[in-house]
């Protein structure tokens, strides 16, 4: 049986991410988004933690996609002193209001 092809859409959307347990959000922009994850260009240098909580802003004013997942690939040279670009695979996600999603207590987010 043939596997369905995953489609990725080139979308430049604001994104916030942090490791489980972190209190501060890191920011960036998506380069592409699919049903199973996203490619993110971070605003900061350095590789993110393997396990992440991600909030992707949607074109609507108040909505975002919130998910937990893991970094599956770093894009570019690991020795670069440029902002990180990485692929994250989402294991779970939901739609939420942006203000509610970004105020999530990290101690309450256990996967």
PyMOL commands that set and color helices and strands:
alter all, ss='L'
color gray80, all
select helices_A, chain A and resi 98-102+106-108
alter helices_A, ss='H'
color red, helices_A
select strands_A, chain A and resi 8-9+14-19+26-34+37-45+51-57+63-75+83-97
alter strands_A, ss='S'
color yellow, strands_A
deselect
rebuild
show_as cartoon
